[in-house]
Amino acid sequence: MEEKVYRTMKSVGIGNLIFGILIILFGLASGIAVIVNGAKLLARKSDLTF
């Protein structure tokens, strides 16, 4: 009986770890994309007139 509990806890722990790593990677990728787009806007600041 205890083995089933430990197996369940192990699989849930691994799933949470993978989910956390994916969230960190997605956050880094979106942060880099925002920085790159901001740099493009700053580089063309003189061309943008309203």
Phi and psi restraints in degrees (range 20) as a CNS / XPLOR table:
assign (resid 1 and name C) (resid 2 and name N)
       (resid 2 and name CA) (resid 2 and name C) 1.0 -66.9 20.0 2
assign (resid 2 and name N) (resid 2 and name CA)
       (resid 2 and name C) (resid 3 and name N) 1.0 -29.1 20.0 2
assign (resid 2 and name C) (resid 3 and name N)
       (resid 3 and name CA) (resid 3 and name C) 1.0 -63.8 20.0 2
assign (resid 3 and name N) (resid 3 and name CA)
       (resid 3 and name C) (resid 4 and name N) 1.0 -38.1 20.0 2
assign (resid 3 and name C) (resid 4 and name N)
       (resid 4 and name CA) (resid 4 and name C) 1.0 -63.7 20.0 2
assign (resid 4 and name N) (resid 4 and name CA)
       (resid 4 and name C) (resid 5 and name N) 1.0 -39.8 20.0 2
assign (resid 4 and name C) (resid 5 and name N)
       (resid 5 and name CA) (resid 5 and name C) 1.0 -65.0 20.0 2
assign (resid 5 and name N) (resid 5 and name CA)
       (resid 5 and name C) (resid 6 and name N) 1.0 -44.4 20.0 2
assign (resid 5 and name C) (resid 6 and name N)
       (resid 6 and name CA) (resid 6 and name C) 1.0 -67.0 20.0 2
assign (resid 6 and name N) (resid 6 and name CA)
       (resid 6 and name C) (resid 7 and name N) 1.0 -37.4 20.0 2
assign (resid 6 and name C) (resid 7 and name N)
       (resid 7 and name CA) (resid 7 and name C) 1.0 -64.4 20.0 2
assign (resid 7 and name N) (resid 7 and name CA)
       (resid 7 and name C) (resid 8 and name N) 1.0 -42.3 20.0 2
assign (resid 7 and name C) (resid 8 and name N)
       (resid 8 and name CA) (resid 8 and name C) 1.0 -63.9 20.0 2
assign (resid 8 and name N) (resid 8 and name CA)
       (resid 8 and name C) (resid 9 and name N) 1.0 -44.3 20.0 2
assign (resid 8 and name C) (resid 9 and name N)
       (resid 9 and name CA) (resid 9 and name C) 1.0 -63.8 20.0 2
assign (resid 9 and name N) (resid 9 and name CA)
       (resid 9 and name C) (resid 10 and name N) 1.0 -38.0 20.0 2
assign (resid 9 and name C) (resid 10 and name N)
       (resid 10 and name CA) (resid 10 and name C) 1.0 -64.6 20.0 2
assign (resid 10 and name N) (resid 10 and name CA)
       (resid 10 and name C) (resid 11 and name N) 1.0 -46.2 20.0 2
assign (resid 10 and name C) (resid 11 and name N)
       (resid 11 and name CA) (resid 11 and name C) 1.0 -66.9 20.0 2
assign (resid 11 and name N) (resid 11 and name CA)
       (resid 11 and name C) (resid 12 and name N) 1.0 -37.4 20.0 2
assign (resid 11 and name C) (resid 12 and name N)
       (resid 12 and name CA) (resid 12 and name C) 1.0 -67.3 20.0 2
assign (resid 12 and name N) (resid 12 and name CA)
       (resid 12 and name C) (resid 13 and name N) 1.0 -40.7 20.0 2
assign (resid 12 and name C) (resid 13 and name N)
       (resid 13 and name CA) (resid 13 and name C) 1.0 -63.2 20.0 2
assign (resid 13 and name N) (resid 13 and name CA)
       (resid 13 and name C) (resid 14 and name N) 1.0 -43.1 20.0 2
assign (resid 13 and name C) (resid 14 and name N)
       (resid 14 and name CA) (resid 14 and name C) 1.0 -65.0 20.0 2
assign (resid 14 and name N) (resid 14 and name CA)
       (resid 14 and name C) (resid 15 and name N) 1.0 -42.1 20.0 2
assign (resid 14 and name C) (resid 15 and name N)
       (resid 15 and name CA) (resid 15 and name C) 1.0 -61.5 20.0 2
assign (resid 15 and name N) (resid 15 and name CA)
       (resid 15 and name C) (resid 16 and name N) 1.0 -43.1 20.0 2
assign (resid 15 and name C) (resid 16 and name N)
       (resid 16 and name CA) (resid 16 and name C) 1.0 -65.6 20.0 2
assign (resid 16 and name N) (resid 16 and name CA)
       (resid 16 and name C) (resid 17 and name N) 1.0 -37.9 20.0 2
assign (resid 16 and name C) (resid 17 and name N)
       (resid 17 and name CA) (resid 17 and name C) 1.0 -64.2 20.0 2
assign (resid 17 and name N) (resid 17 and name CA)
       (resid 17 and name C) (resid 18 and name N) 1.0 -45.6 20.0 2
assign (resid 17 and name C) (resid 18 and name N)
       (resid 18 and name CA) (resid 18 and name C) 1.0 -63.3 20.0 2
assign (resid 18 and name N) (resid 18 and name CA)
       (resid 18 and name C) (resid 19 and name N) 1.0 -42.9 20.0 2
assign (resid 18 and name C) (resid 19 and name N)
       (resid 19 and name CA) (resid 19 and name C) 1.0 -61.7 20.0 2
assign (resid 19 and name N) (resid 19 and name CA)
       (resid 19 and name C) (resid 20 and name N) 1.0 -42.0 20.0 2
assign (resid 19 and name C) (resid 20 and name N)
       (resid 20 and name CA) (resid 20 and name C) 1.0 -64.0 20.0 2
assign (resid 20 and name N) (resid 20 and name CA)
       (resid 20 and name C) (resid 21 and name N) 1.0 -41.4 20.0 2
assign (resid 20 and name C) (resid 21 and name N)
       (resid 21 and name CA) (resid 21 and name C) 1.0 -64.3 20.0 2
assign (resid 21 and name N) (resid 21 and name CA)
       (resid 21 and name C) (resid 22 and name N) 1.0 -40.8 20.0 2
assign (resid 21 and name C) (resid 22 and name N)
       (resid 22 and name CA) (resid 22 and name C) 1.0 -64.2 20.0 2
assign (resid 22 and name N) (resid 22 and name CA)
       (resid 22 and name C) (resid 23 and name N) 1.0 -38.9 20.0 2
assign (resid 22 and name C) (resid 23 and name N)
       (resid 23 and name CA) (resid 23 and name C) 1.0 -65.8 20.0 2
assign (resid 23 and name N) (resid 23 and name CA)
       (resid 23 and name C) (resid 24 and name N) 1.0 -41.3 20.0 2
assign (resid 23 and name C) (resid 24 and name N)
       (resid 24 and name CA) (resid 24 and name C) 1.0 -62.5 20.0 2
assign (resid 24 and name N) (resid 24 and name CA)
       (resid 24 and name C) (resid 25 and name N) 1.0 -44.6 20.0 2
assign (resid 24 and name C) (resid 25 and name N)
       (resid 25 and name CA) (resid 25 and name C) 1.0 -64.1 20.0 2
assign (resid 25 and name N) (resid 25 and name CA)
       (resid 25 and name C) (resid 26 and name N) 1.0 -41.3 20.0 2
assign (resid 25 and name C) (resid 26 and name N)
       (resid 26 and name CA) (resid 26 and name C) 1.0 -64.5 20.0 2
assign (resid 26 and name N) (resid 26 and name CA)
       (resid 26 and name C) (resid 27 and name N) 1.0 -39.5 20.0 2
assign (resid 26 and name C) (resid 27 and name N)
       (resid 27 and name CA) (resid 27 and name C) 1.0 -64.0 20.0 2
assign (resid 27 and name N) (resid 27 and name CA)
       (resid 27 and name C) (resid 28 and name N) 1.0 -42.8 20.0 2
assign (resid 27 and name C) (resid 28 and name N)
       (resid 28 and name CA) (resid 28 and name C) 1.0 -64.3 20.0 2
assign (resid 28 and name N) (resid 28 and name CA)
       (resid 28 and name C) (resid 29 and name N) 1.0 -44.2 20.0 2
assign (resid 28 and name C) (resid 29 and name N)
       (resid 29 and name CA) (resid 29 and name C) 1.0 -63.4 20.0 2
assign (resid 29 and name N) (resid 29 and name CA)
       (resid 29 and name C) (resid 30 and name N) 1.0 -42.7 20.0 2
assign (resid 29 and name C) (resid 30 and name N)
       (resid 30 and name CA) (resid 30 and name C) 1.0 -70.3 20.0 2
assign (resid 30 and name N) (resid 30 and name CA)
       (resid 30 and name C) (resid 31 and name N) 1.0 -35.5 20.0 2
assign (resid 30 and name C) (resid 31 and name N)
       (resid 31 and name CA) (resid 31 and name C) 1.0 -64.5 20.0 2
assign (resid 31 and name N) (resid 31 and name CA)
       (resid 31 and name C) (resid 32 and name N) 1.0 -42.6 20.0 2
assign (resid 31 and name C) (resid 32 and name N)
       (resid 32 and name CA) (resid 32 and name C) 1.0 -64.6 20.0 2
assign (resid 32 and name N) (resid 32 and name CA)
       (resid 32 and name C) (resid 33 and name N) 1.0 -40.5 20.0 2
assign (resid 32 and name C) (resid 33 and name N)
       (resid 33 and name CA) (resid 33 and name C) 1.0 -62.8 20.0 2
assign (resid 33 and name N) (resid 33 and name CA)
       (resid 33 and name C) (resid 34 and name N) 1.0 -40.2 20.0 2
assign (resid 33 and name C) (resid 34 and name N)
       (resid 34 and name CA) (resid 34 and name C) 1.0 -66.2 20.0 2
assign (resid 34 and name N) (resid 34 and name CA)
       (resid 34 and name C) (resid 35 and name N) 1.0 -41.5 20.0 2
assign (resid 34 and name C) (resid 35 and name N)
       (resid 35 and name CA) (resid 35 and name C) 1.0 -64.4 20.0 2
assign (resid 35 and name N) (resid 35 and name CA)
       (resid 35 and name C) (resid 36 and name N) 1.0 -42.7 20.0 2
assign (resid 35 and name C) (resid 36 and name N)
       (resid 36 and name CA) (resid 36 and name C) 1.0 -63.8 20.0 2
assign (resid 36 and name N) (resid 36 and name CA)
       (resid 36 and name C) (resid 37 and name N) 1.0 -44.0 20.0 2
assign (resid 36 and name C) (resid 37 and name N)
       (resid 37 and name CA) (resid 37 and name C) 1.0 -65.8 20.0 2
assign (resid 37 and name N) (resid 37 and name CA)
       (resid 37 and name C) (resid 38 and name N) 1.0 -37.5 20.0 2
assign (resid 37 and name C) (resid 38 and name N)
       (resid 38 and name CA) (resid 38 and name C) 1.0 -65.0 20.0 2
assign (resid 38 and name N) (resid 38 and name CA)
       (resid 38 and name C) (resid 39 and name N) 1.0 -38.7 20.0 2
assign (resid 38 and name C) (resid 39 and name N)
       (resid 39 and name CA) (resid 39 and name C) 1.0 -65.0 20.0 2
assign (resid 39 and name N) (resid 39 and name CA)
       (resid 39 and name C) (resid 40 and name N) 1.0 -37.6 20.0 2
assign (resid 39 and name C) (resid 40 and name N)
       (resid 40 and name CA) (resid 40 and name C) 1.0 -63.4 20.0 2
assign (resid 40 and name N) (resid 40 and name CA)
       (resid 40 and name C) (resid 41 and name N) 1.0 -41.8 20.0 2
assign (resid 40 and name C) (resid 41 and name N)
       (resid 41 and name CA) (resid 41 and name C) 1.0 -64.6 20.0 2
assign (resid 41 and name N) (resid 41 and name CA)
       (resid 41 and name C) (resid 42 and name N) 1.0 -41.8 20.0 2
assign (resid 41 and name C) (resid 42 and name N)
       (resid 42 and name CA) (resid 42 and name C) 1.0 -66.3 20.0 2
assign (resid 42 and name N) (resid 42 and name CA)
       (resid 42 and name C) (resid 43 and name N) 1.0 -35.6 20.0 2
assign (resid 42 and name C) (resid 43 and name N)
       (resid 43 and name CA) (resid 43 and name C) 1.0 -66.7 20.0 2
assign (resid 43 and name N) (resid 43 and name CA)
       (resid 43 and name C) (resid 44 and name N) 1.0 -32.4 20.0 2
assign (resid 43 and name C) (resid 44 and name N)
       (resid 44 and name CA) (resid 44 and name C) 1.0 -106.0 20.0 2
assign (resid 44 and name N) (resid 44 and name CA)
       (resid 44 and name C) (resid 45 and name N) 1.0 26.6 20.0 2
assign (resid 44 and name C) (resid 45 and name N)
       (resid 45 and name CA) (resid 45 and name C) 1.0 -60.1 20.0 2
assign (resid 45 and name N) (resid 45 and name CA)
       (resid 45 and name C) (resid 46 and name N) 1.0 -36.9 20.0 2
assign (resid 45 and name C) (resid 46 and name N)
       (resid 46 and name CA) (resid 46 and name C) 1.0 -70.5 20.0 2
assign (resid 46 and name N) (resid 46 and name CA)
       (resid 46 and name C) (resid 47 and name N) 1.0 -24.9 20.0 2
assign (resid 46 and name C) (resid 47 and name N)
       (resid 47 and name CA) (resid 47 and name C) 1.0 -80.8 20.0 2
assign (resid 47 and name N) (resid 47 and name CA)
       (resid 47 and name C) (resid 48 and name N) 1.0 -17.7 20.0 2
assign (resid 47 and name C) (resid 48 and name N)
       (resid 48 and name CA) (resid 48 and name C) 1.0 -90.6 20.0 2
assign (resid 48 and name N) (resid 48 and name CA)
       (resid 48 and name C) (resid 49 and name N) 1.0 108.1 20.0 2
assign (resid 48 and name C) (resid 49 and name N)
       (resid 49 and name CA) (resid 49 and name C) 1.0 -126.2 20.0 2
assign (resid 49 and name N) (resid 49 and name CA)
       (resid 49 and name C) (resid 50 and name N) 1.0 144.6 20.0 2
